[in-house]
Amino acid sequence: MNTMRILWITHDLFECFLPYVKGNPTKGGSWIAPLFYSMKEQPGVKLGSVTPVVNGESQKKEIDGITYYSIPMKKNGNTKDMSEEQVSGYLWAINDFKPDIIHVHGTEKNFGLLRKYVDARTPIVCSIQGIILPYYDSLKLSVAAIDIEKYRSFKNRLGRGGVNFTLKKWEHYSLIEREIYRINNYFIGRTTWDKAQLMSLNPGAAYFHGEELLRAEFYTQRWAIDRCERHRIFVSSAAYPIKGFHVLLKAAAMLKQEYPDIKVVAPLATIDTKSSHLRDYLVAEDYANYLKSEIKKLNLEDNILFKKRLSAKEMALEYGKAHVFVLPSFIENSPNALGESMMMGVPSVASSVGGVSSIVKDNESSLLFPSGDSAFLAYQIKRIFSEDTLAMKISREAQNIAHRRHNVEQTTQQYLTIYSHIIEQHHENTTYTL
């Protein structure tokens, strides 16, 4: 059997390589590690990864049979055209590893521009995570009913941070993203939504369906209605308006009339509920200031619990405590948090946006509501609170779907089959050009 040499390009550093790397690496992206290490166990596979590191160096380290590379990058270098230094770093790692295929993780960073510089005989496949172009419009929509200018801090007014800064950054990057979709031929996605976006950007591209694996902690935990805390809501992200936490606040205020003990739990390190007005005015983010104002106005100070960034184990504990998981986003593709909640069997209420309808079905594996509609959201949450039979039915169906969708062995083989198909197809296409 010939060995398939697979090289991943990732934004975040794999944890085992972290102690050896110089510079300021980013950590996160934990949802891709399970698939990476599952592939390692397959016969006939040689894995490598390349990660750009701010103020880093070109480094190579062999750990347990996997070759890890880091390359230097200047701050924000992933959101601009590739510098000569970046190109040189990537080519050093690629030429050293000699991959049969390169897997780029995400189009929200400029990794996909490598297609311009890598030998055309080497196939590159890009995984679709989020897509900046439609996210840009959704971010504007998410704050359309908010006078966000009113909550801008002095820092925001200087052009640092805040909603306007993000909009400008995304508007600029969307040109790079369009180029990535134009010059690449192979993409991996998971939902009808991301396939539709790809077809609008590059109708001739080849689309492959590839599921995701979840962190190990979510395969072993099981939600139970008799062990949860009644009327406790868990939401996995609230840092950006696009995640719709402000919609959930309004829904919680409605529900509080009937459920005064309602509790909303969210990991949100950007809000300091005890910070002074002066500090908020000077350096806080506009959306954080808005949320603090809303919480006070809606009389929810005793009902909202913000947590710092949570580990996988801590997230699993929060899912287990919750009566319902809520995903109130204005846009999503295939949110890992929804997959995690489904794997544990936590009943969920989710906005029917983007790829969500490819993951759950209304009244079967989740309850859906139109994004931005706080009254409908409150109604759906109340159904979970008041109907144990419905909650348990959704719990069972969600977990059944998640176990099939995130099956470790099947998903691993799915990606190896995709790689083999692309390599064969690419080499047969002797007229391949950029």
N, C-alpha and C positions, 0 to 999 in steps of 0.2 A: 504494500500500500504506500503510495506517495504521500509525503507529509504536506498538508495544507498550511502555508505560512500566512497568518492573519494578523494585520497590524491595525490597532484601534487608535484613533485620534480623539482625545477627550479633553474637556475643559477642566475637570477636577482630577486631582492626583489620587491614585490608588493608595490606600492607607499604609500598606506595607513598605512602599517606596518613600513615604514622607520623611522618615528620619534621616535619609541620605541626601535629600535635595536641598540645595542652597537657593536663597531668594525668598520670595513670598508666594508660595503656591496656594491655590484655592482648594478648599476641601468641600465635599458634598457629592452630589450625583450618585448617591449610594444605591439608587435603583439599577444602575448598570453593572455594578460589581457582581451580583449573583450570576448573571448570564456569563460574564467574563470567566469567572472561576469554575462555572459548570462546564464551559467549553474545554478548560484545561484538562478535565478528566477524560475527555474523549480521545480515543486512539487516532493517530495520524494527524494531530493538530499541534502546531507551534504558534504560541501567542506572543505578541509584543504590544506595547502601548507607548504613545507619545503624548506628552502634556506640556504646553507652554507655561512658563513660570515667570512672573514679573520679577525683574532684576535677578533672574536665575542664570544658570550656566548650562552648556551642553553636557549632559551627564548620561551615563549608561550603567545599569545595574541588573545583573541576573539574580533573580530571587525565585527559588523553587521551580526552576525550569521556564520561567517567564522573563522576557527581556523588557525592562522598563527604561524609557528615555525621557529626559526633560530637556527642553530647549529654552533659550532666553527670549524674553519679550518685555517690551516697555509697557507701562501702565495703560490700560484700555487698548492694547495692541490687537485684541481679538475682535474689536468692533470697527476696525478701519481696514483699508486695503493692506495687504500683507507687505511688510517691510522687507528689504533685502536680507536683513538679519534673520527674520522669521523664515523666509523661504530657504535660506542657507541651512538653518537649523533643522527644518523638516527634511530637507533632502539628505542631510547627513544621516539622520536616523533611518530614513527609508532606504538609502543605498546600503547602509550597514545591515539592516534586517533582511532586505530583499523579499518583500512580501509578494504573495500570489494575489492578494486582494487587500485593499485599504478600506476600513470602515470608519467613516466620519460620523461622530455622534452629535447631531443637532445642526440646524442651519441658522440658529440665532447668533452663532459666532462665525468667524470668517474661514473656518477650516476648509469648507467646500471650495474655496478659491484655489486649493492645491491642484485642482484639475488642470489649471493653466501651466503648472510647473513640473508635474510628475510625468515621467515617460508615458505616452499614450497607450503603451502596451499593458500597463498595469491598471486593472479596473479599480474604480473608487465607487463605493456605495454610501449614500448619505441617509442616516436615520432622521425622520421628521419628528421633532418633539413639538415645540410651539412654532408658530410662523408669525414673524413680526408684522407683516403687512396687514392682515386682518386684526391682529392684536392692537395695532395702532388705532384703528377705528373704534374698537371696543373700549379702549382706555378713554377716549373722548366721550363715548356714550356713557361710561360708568360715572362720570362727573358732570354730565349734562344738567342734572337737577341740583347741583351743588355750586354755590358761589365760592369755588375753591380759592380764588384770589384773596378773599377775606381772611383766609387762614394761613397765608404764606408767611414764613418767618423771614427775618432779616437775611439769613443765609440763603433762603430760596430766592429772595429778591436780588441777591448778588449773582444769581445764575447757577447756584449749587443745589442739587437735589430738588425734590418736589415734582409735581405732575408735569409742569411745563418743561422742565429739564428732561424728563423721560420722553415726552412727546418729541422734542427736538432730536434727542439721541436716536429714537426709533425711526424718525423720518429720514435721518441721514443714513442709518444702517439699512433701511429698506432697499436702497439702491444696490448695496452689496449683496443683500439677500436675493434680489432679482437675478443678479449675475450668477450666483451660486446655482439657482434653479435652471438658469439658461444653459450653463456649460456642462452640467452633470447629466448623465444618462440613467443612473440607477438610484432608486430611492426605496426605503423601507418605511412603511407606515402601519397604522393599526385601525383606522376608522374611515368611514365613508367621507367624513369631513376633510381629513388630511389628503385623501385621494382626490377629492374635488378641487382642493386648493392647488395640488400639484398639476392636475390637468389644465387648470387655468393659466398656470405659469409656464408649463412645458408639456404640451399635449403629446409630444413624442417620447416622453420619458417612460422607462419601464418601472412599474410599481410592484413591490412585493409586500405581502402581508406578514408582519412579524410581531408576535406578542412580546410582553415584557415579563420579567421575573420580579418578585418582590423580595424585600429583606426577610431573612430567615425568621425573625421574631413573629411575623404575621401568619406563618404557616402553622404555628403550634398553639396559638391562643384562640379561644372561642368565646364569643359574646353570649351572655345568657340574660334573659329579661329579669330573672329573679336575683341577679347579682349586680345589675346596673343601678345607678342612682337616678331615681325618677325625676323627670323634667330637667335633666342635665343634657345640654347640647354641646357637642364638640365640633369645632371647625379647625381645619388644619393650617390655614393661612389667612392673615388679615392685614398684611403689611401694605398692600397696594389696593387702590380703589377697584381695579379690575377683578379682584377677588370677591367683591360685593359684601364685605362685612357690614357696611352701613345699611344695606338692605335687611340683613339679619337683625340689626339693632332695632329697626322699626317693627319688624315682626315680633321680636322679643317683648317690646313694649306693649303690643296688642295682647300677647299671650299672658303677660304678667297680671292682667286683670282677673284672669281665671286661675292662673298658676303663680301665685306670689312668690313661691320658692324657686322659680325658674333660674337656671344657672347657665351661662354661656361661657365656655372655656376656649381660649384661643392662644396659640403661641405667637407672641408679638413683642419682640425685644425693642421695637422702635417706639413704643409708648411707655412713658414713665408716669404712672398715675399720680405720683407724689411730687413731680417736678413743679417748679415755680412758674408763675405766669411770665416772668422775665426770661427764664431759660427757654420756655416754649416760643416766645416772641423772637428770641435771638437765633436759636439753632435747631429747633424741632422741625420735622417735616410737615408740610401743609395738611396732608391727609391724616396724620396722627393728631394734629391740633383739631381738625374737624371731628374726628371720632371722640376725642375727649369732650368736646362741646356737646355732641349729640348724646353721649352717655349721661351727661349732667342734665340736659334738657328733657330727656326721656325718663329721668329718675331711675336709672339703671345702675347706679354706682355700686349697689350691693349685689347685683346680679351678674356682673361681668368679672371674669377671672382671667387676667393675662399671665401667660407663662413665658419664661425664657425659651430659647431654642431647645427642642426636645430630642433626645436620642431615640433610636428605633424602639428600644425597650420602654422608654417613657411614653412614646406615642402609643404603643400597644396598650399600656396601662390606661391611658386616657380614653382610647376607643372602648375598652372594656367597661369603664365607669359610665360612659355616656348612654343616655336613653335613645339618642338619635345623633347621627352624623349629618351635618349640613354642608352642602357645597353650593354657595350662593353666587358663583362666579358669573361674569358677563361673557367670558369666553374660556373654553378649555378644549384641549384635543383629547388626550387619554390620561386624565389626572391620576397619578399614582395613589393619592390619598383615597380616592374613591375605590380603587382596586384593593387597597389595604383594608378599608372598612368592610368591603364585601367579603374578603378572605376570612375575616374574623366573624362575619355574620352580623355586623352592626346595621340596623335599619337606617336607611339614608333618605334624605330629601335633597334633590339636586336640581339646579337650573337646567333647562333643556336647551343647551347651547353646544355649538361645535360638534365634537365627537362623542358627547355624553350619550346621545341616543344610540350609538353603536355599542355602548357598554352595558346600559341598563334599559329595561322596559318599564313604562309607567304602570303602577299598580301591581307589578309582578316582582321585580327585583329592586325597585326603588319607587319613590313618589317624586314626580317631576313638577316643576312650576316655571312660568315664563320669567326670564331674567329681569330683575328690577322690580318685580311685583311682590311687595312685602306682604300684602293682604293674602295673596294666594299662598305664599310661603308659610305664613302663620297658620293658615287653614290646614296645609299638609302636615306641618309639625304636630298640630293638635290631633290629627288622625292617629299619628304614632303614639302620642301621649295617652290617648283615650281608648285605643283599640288594640289590646294585647294580641288578639288573634291575628290582626293585620300585621302588626310588628313582627311576630314570629314567622308568619308566612313569607314576608319580604326577607327576613333574616335567612331562612332556609334556602330560598331561591337564589339570593345573592351569593351565598357561600358555595352552592353547587356550581354556579356559573364561574366564580372566581377560581375554584379548584381546577376546572377544565381549562380556563383561559391562561392561568399562570402555572401550568404544570411544568415542572423543572425539566424533566426528560424530553417531553414533546417540544417545548420551546427551544431547547438547546439544539435538538435535531432539526427543527424548523430553520434556524439560522444557518446551520452548516449546509443544509440543502440549498438555501438561498445563495450562499457564497459559491457553492459548487456550480450552480446554474449560471450565475453571473460570470464566473471565470470561463466556463465553457462557451457561453454566448458571446462574451467579449472577444475571445480568441478566434471564434468563427467569423466575427465581423471584421474582415481584413481592411474594410474601407473606413474604420473608425477614425474620426477626426474630432477635434475640439470645436 
